[in-house]
């Protein structure tokens, strides 16, 4: 069977195919690891019981998140025609998060293009482009998963404000607010936890309760493989209860105290555990840069390289609307 050919320019064909494949690339990136799937994938949708967990912005110099940190001064009981209290309550403020930018690029060298039939064999060129797209998918998921657990200072502060940024103590600003001056803007954390079996489990239980108010509780526990397996070993078989829906998505888990799913992720630092409340976390992206793909270009026509190229662009950041509802334990040891 002769190779399939097209009268359209090969870059137009590649661009059209990329547009069709873009949703799959996006979904695959956010299904690659436990953290990313919780951030903006099916695990997050399942845990948070929400169809849409990503937020999209139309623009702005930064991402603004409204915060409520106090109660109204007007709340109270009354009788008959008693005057009703009405006072202005300055208990609203905003956290501001900088936009962070990610990119990757696909390259088909002129030599590879010509050696695979050039524009005369469309299928071979599409295979090359698909391989390049897969490399971008794997590279972006690896980079973003690592950064999700970081503090945002990597690559000269260009990385997303990951979970570690949320738990920085002292005078360091997070979301443009200083926790020392605003005590309500402090995450729930415990350091030097020690042995998981003798003190870790009880510490986690206590800190989850400290970070909760009624039914407003953390909805996921993320930790290392070592801590996860140690916890599993302490449970008799009939106590190893799992979230079967999460298992169906490919994520092994155990329900801590029969309530919150515990998962492990290879990108988490040794000795660390997070219990997160997704109600206050969001992956926020710009509507025009949500894994946007540029058209394929022939660089010999537009530049000085013998290659076909394409870029993928992401503009977004992880934001938090309530640090107190987020938990971190560190210094956990296992024996």
C-alpha positions in Angstrom: 0.0 0.0 0.0 1.6 3.3 -1.0 2.3 5.9 1.7 -0.5 8.3 2.5 0.2 11.8 1.1 -1.5 15.2 1.5 -1.7 18.3 -0.6 -1.8 20.4 2.6 1.5 21.7 4.0 2.9 19.2 6.5 3.0 21.8 9.3 -0.7 22.5 8.8 -1.4 18.8 9.2 0.7 18.4 12.3 -0.9 21.5 13.9 -4.4 20.1 13.2 -3.5 16.7 14.7 -2.0 18.4 17.8 -5.2 20.3 18.4 -7.1 17.1 18.4 -4.6 15.4 20.7 -4.2 18.3 23.2 -7.0 17.2 25.6 -5.5 13.7 25.9 -2.0 15.2 26.6 -3.5 17.4 29.3 -5.4 14.5 30.9 -2.4 12.2 30.7 -0.1 14.8 32.5 -2.6 15.1 35.4 -3.1 11.4 35.6 0.7 10.6 35.8 1.2 10.9 39.6 -0.9 10.9 42.7 -0.2 14.6 43.5 -1.0 15.9 40.0 -4.2 13.8 39.8 -5.3 15.3 43.1 -4.4 18.8 41.9 -6.3 18.7 38.6 -7.3 15.2 37.7 -9.8 12.4 38.3 -8.5 11.7 41.8 -9.1 15.3 42.8 -12.6 15.2 41.3 -13.4 12.0 43.1 -12.0 13.0 46.5 -13.5 16.5 46.4 -16.8 15.2 44.9 -16.6 17.9 42.2 -16.9 17.9 38.4 -14.5 20.8 38.0 -11.6 21.6 40.3 -9.5 23.7 38.1 -10.1 27.5 38.1 -9.6 29.6 35.0 -8.7 33.3 34.9 -9.1 35.7 31.9 -6.1 37.8 32.9 -4.7 40.0 35.6 -1.1 40.8 36.7 -1.5 38.1 39.4 -4.0 35.6 40.8 -6.2 37.1 43.5 -7.9 34.9 46.1 -10.5 36.4 48.5 -10.0 35.4 52.1 -12.4 35.6 55.1 -10.5 35.7 58.4 -13.0 36.9 60.9 -16.7 37.0 61.9 -19.3 39.7 61.3 -19.8 42.2 64.1 -23.6 42.3 63.4 -24.5 38.8 64.4 -26.8 38.5 67.4 -30.4 38.0 68.7 -33.0 40.7 69.0 -36.6 41.2 70.1 -39.5 43.2 68.6 -38.5 46.7 67.4 -35.1 46.7 69.0 -32.6 48.5 66.7 -30.5 46.1 64.6 -26.8 46.5 64.8 -25.1 47.3 61.6 -21.3 47.9 61.6 -18.8 47.5 58.9 -16.6 44.4 59.4 -13.1 44.5 57.9 -12.7 40.7 58.0 -12.1 40.2 54.3 -8.7 40.5 52.5 -7.0 38.9 49.5 -4.0 36.7 48.9 -2.1 37.3 45.7 -0.2 34.7 43.8 2.2 35.4 41.0 1.7 33.7 37.6 4.2 30.9 37.0 5.1 29.7 33.5 5.9 26.3 32.1 6.9 25.3 28.6 8.2 22.5 26.5 9.0 22.0 22.9 8.8 19.4 20.2 11.5 19.1 17.5 11.6 17.1 14.3 15.0 17.6 12.7 15.1 18.3 9.0 17.1 15.1 8.6 14.5 13.0 10.4 11.8 14.7 8.3 13.5 13.9 5.0 14.6 10.4 6.0 11.1 9.5 6.9 9.6 10.4 3.5 9.1 14.1 4.2 5.7 15.4 3.2 5.2 12.4 0.9 4.6 10.0 3.8 2.3 11.6 6.2 1.9 8.6 8.5 5.7 8.4 9.3 5.8 12.1 10.1 2.8 11.8 12.3 4.5 9.0 14.1 7.6 11.2 14.7 5.4 14.0 16.0 3.5 11.6 18.3 6.8 10.4 19.8 7.8 14.0 20.4 4.5 14.8 22.1 4.9 11.8 24.4 8.3 13.1 25.5 6.7 16.5 26.3 4.0 14.8 28.2 6.4 12.7 30.4 8.8 15.7 30.9 6.1 18.1 31.9 4.4 15.7 34.3 7.8 14.9 35.9 8.6 18.6 36.3 5.2 19.7 37.6 4.9 16.8 40.0 8.2 17.6 41.6 7.3 21.3 41.8 3.9 20.6 43.3 5.8 19.5 46.5 8.4 22.2 46.3 8.5 25.7 47.8 8.5 27.8 44.6 12.1 29.0 44.9 13.5 26.6 42.3 14.8 28.0 39.0 15.2 31.5 40.5 11.6 31.5 41.9 10.1 30.6 38.6 8.5 27.3 39.8 5.0 27.1 41.0 4.3 27.8 44.7 4.1 24.2 45.8 3.0 22.7 49.1 6.2 23.5 50.9 5.7 27.2 50.2 2.4 26.9 52.2 4.2 25.6 55.3 7.1 28.0 55.4 7.3 29.6 58.9 8.4 32.9 60.2 8.2 36.2 58.4 8.3 34.8 54.9 5.3 36.0 52.8 2.9 33.5 51.2 0.2 34.8 48.9 1.6 38.3 49.7 0.6 37.9 53.4 2.9 37.6 56.4 1.9 34.9 58.8 3.8 36.5 61.7 1.6 39.6 61.4 -1.5 37.6 60.5 -1.6 34.6 62.9 -4.8 33.3 61.2 -2.7 32.8 58.1 -0.6 30.0 59.5 -0.6 26.4 58.4 -1.0 23.4 60.7 2.3 21.7 61.1 4.4 19.5 63.4 8.1 18.8 63.1 10.3 16.1 64.6 7.4 13.7 64.8 9.6 10.6 65.3 8.6 7.0 64.9 5.5 6.5 62.9 4.1 3.6 64.9 4.7 5.0 68.4 4.0 8.7 67.7 3.3 9.4 64.1 -0.3 8.0 63.9 -1.4 9.8 67.0 0.3 13.1 65.8 -1.5 12.9 62.5 -4.9 12.3 64.1 -4.3 15.3 66.4 -3.2 17.6 63.7 -6.1 16.6 61.4 -8.5 17.5 64.2 -6.6 20.8 64.8 -7.1 21.7 61.2 -10.7 20.7 61.1 -14.0 22.4 62.0 -17.0 20.0 62.0 -17.2 18.3 58.7 -14.7 20.7 57.1 -11.7 18.3 57.3 -8.7 17.3 55.2 -9.8 15.0 52.3 -6.5 13.3 51.4 -3.2 12.2 53.0 -0.1 12.2 50.8 3.1 10.7 52.0 6.2 8.6 51.0 6.1 5.0 50.0 8.1 4.1 53.1 5.6 5.7 55.5 2.7 4.3 53.6 4.0 0.7 53.7 5.0 1.0 57.3 1.4 2.1 58.1 0.0 -0.7 56.1 2.2 -3.2 58.0 0.8 -2.1 61.3 -2.8 -2.9 60.2 -4.2 -6.4 60.4 -5.7 -7.5 57.0 -9.3 -6.7 57.9 -8.3 -3.2 58.9 -6.7 -2.4 55.5 -9.8 -0.6 54.2 -9.4 1.2 50.8 -11.3 3.7 48.7 -12.3 1.4 45.9 -13.0 4.3 43.5 -9.5 5.6 43.9 -8.2 2.0 43.4 -10.2 2.0 40.1 -8.2 5.0 39.0 -5.0 3.2 39.6 -4.0 4.7 43.0 -3.4 2.3 45.8 -4.6 3.7 49.2 -5.6 3.0 52.8 -8.3 4.8 54.7 -6.7 6.4 57.8 -9.0 5.8 60.8 -11.5 4.5 58.2 -12.0 8.1 57.0 -9.3 9.8 54.9 -7.5 8.1 52.0 -3.8 7.8 52.4 -1.7 7.7 49.2 2.0 7.7 48.5 3.9 9.7 45.9 7.5 9.2 44.9 8.1 13.0 44.7 7.5 13.6 48.4 10.6 14.3 50.6 11.6 11.5 53.0 9.9 11.7 56.5 7.1 14.0 55.3 3.3 13.7 55.2 0.6 16.1 54.1 -3.1 16.0 55.0 -4.8 18.5 52.6 -8.2 20.1 52.4 -8.9 20.5 48.7 -11.8 22.9 49.4 -9.2 25.6 49.8 -6.7 24.6 47.2 -6.8 25.3 43.5 -4.8 24.9 40.3 -5.5 28.2 38.6 -4.6 28.7 34.9 -4.9 31.4 32.3 -7.6 30.6 29.8 -5.2 31.3 26.9 -2.3 29.3 28.3 -3.8 26.1 29.6 -1.3 23.8 27.9 -1.7 25.9 24.8 0.1 24.5 21.7 1.6 26.8 19.1 1.4 25.9 15.4 4.2 23.7 14.0 6.7 25.8 12.2 9.4 25.2 9.6 12.4 26.9 11.2 14.2 27.1 7.8 11.4 29.5 6.8 11.2 31.5 10.0 14.7 31.1 11.5 18.0 29.5 11.0 17.5 25.9 12.0 16.8 22.8 9.8 13.9 21.6 11.9 10.1 21.6 12.4 9.2 22.9 15.9 6.2 23.4 18.3 5.9 24.8 21.8 3.4 24.1 24.6 2.8 26.9 27.1 1.3 26.8 30.6 0.5 29.8 32.8 -0.9 29.1 36.3 -0.1 28.5 39.9 -1.2 26.5 43.0 -3.3 28.8 45.3 -4.6 28.4 48.8 -7.5 30.2 50.5 -7.0 28.7 54.0 -3.6 27.6 55.3 -4.9 26.6 58.7 -6.9 23.7 57.1 -3.7 22.2 55.6 -1.5 19.8 57.6 2.2 18.8 57.4 4.1 16.4 59.5 7.9 16.1 59.1 10.7 14.2 60.8 8.8 10.9 60.6 10.9 7.9 61.1 10.2 4.2 60.5 11.8 1.1 61.9 
